[in-house]
Amino acid sequence: MLIRLNEVRGRTGLSRSEIYRRIREGGFPKPVKLGEKASAWVLAEVESWIAARIAARDAKEVQA
């Protein structure tokens, strides 16, 4: 399933500029081009990114 930018923002809490900055730095899933001016993200990839952030947080809490 594909989701558009507004849904990605809602799920992650990140701004548009922060999402694109992280994409440039290799720290966020790249969008899929739907057309000349339209892009969307694979929902499973965004959910995996969120899960990885939670796992990293939990790992740090265990080490503390």
N, C-alpha and C positions, 0 to 999 in steps of 0.2 A: 504494500500500500504506500502511496506517495502522499506527502503532506506539504503544504505551502509554507512560506516564510512566517506568516502570522501564527500558524500552529506551532512551528518550531520555536518561535519566540515564547509562546505561551507555555510550552512543555519545559523549556530550559531556563526561562527567566533571563535570558541574554538579550541584549539589544541587537538590532540589525548589524550595526557596525562591529560589535564584538563577535558575532557569528562569523562575519566575513574576515575579520582579522585572524580568528582562530583557524579558519579554512586555509588562509594564506600561509600560516605557520605550521600547518599539518596537524592541528590539534582538534579538528572537528570534521565530521563527514562532509564530503563534497556533494553539492546538489546535482540532480539529473536535469539536463536541459530538456524542456518540453516543447520549446519553440524558440523563435528569435528573441523574445522578451520574457519568457516564462521559465521558471525553474521550480523544482520541488525536491524534497529529500525523501529517502527511503525511511519509512517509519521505524523499521527494525534497526537500522543503523543509528538513528537518533536515540532510540531506547537503549541500545547497547552502550552508546557514549554516556548516557545518564547513569546506567548501571555501573560502568567503570569508575565514574566519579564517586559513586556511593561506596564501591568496594575499596577505593583508595582511601577514602575518609575512614572507613571501618578498620582498615589495616593500620593506619596511623594511630587510631584510638587503642588498638590492641597493644601496640608497641609502647605506648605511654605508660 
